[in-house]
Amino acid sequence: MKEPVIKNNQVTVIGKVVSEFEFSHEVYGEGFYTFDLEVPRLSETVDILPVTVSDRLLHNCTLAEGTMVEIQGQFRSYNRHDGKKNRLVLTVFARELFILTDPIIYKNPNQILLTGFVCKKPIYRTTPFGREITDILLAVNRPYSKSDYIPCIAWGRNARYARNLEVGTALKVWGRIQSRQYEKRLEDGSSITRMAYEVSISKMEEMDDLDANEK
């Protein structure tokens, strides 16, 4: 039986498998695996996005590195205990997976639509090059009284608008999922390279609370 579409969290990404499959966890006998997907940008760079997929979508096989796929699903978050702290971990959760064999260039290989609630005061800042940015943390409800906490970035005019949003505001955003590397300094003075993921917003609008809660 096909699962219903969750309207407030919809992701479509198209790209190339660039890592081996790793077993993640099992729920009620259903196994889940993770892999990295290389998704091209219009700027000719790429985003490397983590994907979680059920073994029932793999049909008892794993996808070789280099395989082109289309993933439709959700952008989910969970907390991972990392030493003394909890760390927010993000992943594209696949509900549908399609193997692509036609080597065409896809115009919109990275799309996301989220409807949720601003759950932290937005942070407005400017880059050294003068670009305006506002960081937003969006709480997106899902079934069984759970929520995903998705970091989003608004730019330019959207950034100026978003900096005045109040906590609890219902917001609908369109954009893409992007990855970026950063250096995290440890207590012993050393540093490690980590990857962060966030939604780069192209469009946003405020919503009624009832519309934001629709799944």
N, C-alpha and C positions, 0 to 999 in steps of 0.2 A: 504494500500500500504506500503510495507516494505521500510524503509529509507535506503539510500545508506550508505555504510561503509565509514567513514572518515579515510583515510589511515594514516594521520600524528599524530593520537592520538587514540591508541587502547589499551583497558584494558580488561583483563579477571581475575576475582577473584572468588574463590570458598570458601564458609565458612558458618558459622552458624549465624542466626539472634539472636542478644543478647540485643535488646532493643525494646520498643514499637514503633509503627509507629506514627510520628507526622506530622501534616499538615504543609507544608512549604510555598507554594504560588500557584497562579493560573495564567495561561497564555491562553488567548482566550478560556476560559471555560474548560481548561484541568488542573486538579489538580495535584500537585506534593507533595510527602511525603518523609520524611527522616527516616532512621533507621541506627543502627550500625551493622556492620558485623565483626564477629571474624574469622580471616583468619590465619591458622597455618603456622609457619615457619619450616624450616628443623631442626632448633636448639631446637625444641619442645616448644618454646615460641609462642606468637601469636601477630598479629597486629589487632587493633580495628579500622576499617575504616568506615567513614561516607558514606552512599549511598543515592542518590536522585533518586526517581523512579516515573514515571507517573502512574496515576490511571488506564490508559488504559492497562498497563502491569499487573495490579493486578486482572483484571477481576472481579471487584466489591467485592474483599475480601482482607483482610490483612493477612500477614504471621505471624503465632504464633512464639514466641521466641523459639529457639531451632531448627527451620526449616533449613535444609541445602539447599542452593541455589547456582546457578552459575549466575554471573552477567557479561554481556559483554557490553562495552560502552566506555566512555571517562573519563579522569581525568580533571576536570574543576576547575576554580578559579573564585571568585568574591570578591568584596570589601564590607565589612560590617562596617558601622560607629559605632565605639566603643568609646563613650565619645568624646574626642577631636581628635581622630585619626581614620584613616581607617585601618582595619585589613584584611589581605588576608585570605580568607576562601576557603578551598579545599574540593572537594567531588567527589566521583565516580558517574558519571551520567549514569544511566542504560538505554541502548537501547534495550537490550534483558534480560529477566529473566527466569530462568528455575529452577523448584523445583526438588531436587535430593532425591531419595528414597533409593538408593543403598549405604549402609554404608561402601564404600571402601575408602582407603586412596589415595588421589590424589597427584601425584608426583610434579606437578607445579601449585599450587592453586593461585598463585599471579604473574601475568605477565603484563608488560606494555611496549609499544613501542611508542616513541615520536620522532617527527622530528620538530625542531624549530630553534630559533635563540638565541644565548647568548645575553642577554639584560643588563647585569651588569658585571663588572669586577669580574672574579672568585676569591674566597678567599681561599688561601692555608693555612693549619694549621696542627699541629700534636697533637695527644691526649697525656695524661700523660703516656700512655703505649707505645708511639712511633709510633702509627699508623698514616699514612699520609692520609689527607682528603682534598678535594677541594669542596667548595660549589659553585654551578652553578645555576643561575636563567635563565630558558629557557622560551622564549615567543613562544607559539604554536598557529598558526593561526587557526581560524575556520570560518565557513560561516558568511555572513552579516558583514564583516569587524570587527569582534571581535577577541580577543586573550585571551588565558589562560596563566597565569604566574606560572610556575611550579618549585618549588625548588628541586634541585637534588644534590646528594652527590656522588662523585667519590672517590674510595679508592685505596691506594697503587700505582701501576704503572699507573692506570688511573688518579689518583690524580696528579701525577707528570706531566702527559701529559696535563691535563685540566687546570692547573694553568697558562699556557702560551696562552690560547685561548683569542682571541680579541673579544671585543663587536661587535656584528653583524655576528659572525661566524655561519654558518648553521651547525647544529649538529643533528645526529640521535643517540638515546640512547635506550638500552634495559635494563630492570631491574625489580624491584618490588616496590610496594608502601609500605612504612613502617610508623608506628606510634611511637611516643615517648612522654612521659610526661616530663614537665619541670615546674619549679616554676617561676612565674612572680611577681616581687616585685612592689607593688603599691606606690603611692606618700606618703601615710600615714604611710609607713613602714611595712604594712602587706603584705602578699603574697597569691597568688591563684595558684592552679594547673591547667595547661592547657595542651592540647594535640596538638602536631605538626605533620604534615604529609609531607613526601618528597619521592622522588624517589631515591632508592639505585641503582646505576648504576652497571651493570655487564659487559656491552660492550658499546663502542661508536665509532662513525666514523664521520668525517667531510663530509659535503654534498655540492653539488652545490645549489645556491640560488633557482633555478627553481624547483629542486627536493624537497626542504624544503617547498615550497609553495603549493605543490600538496596536495589536500584534498581527 
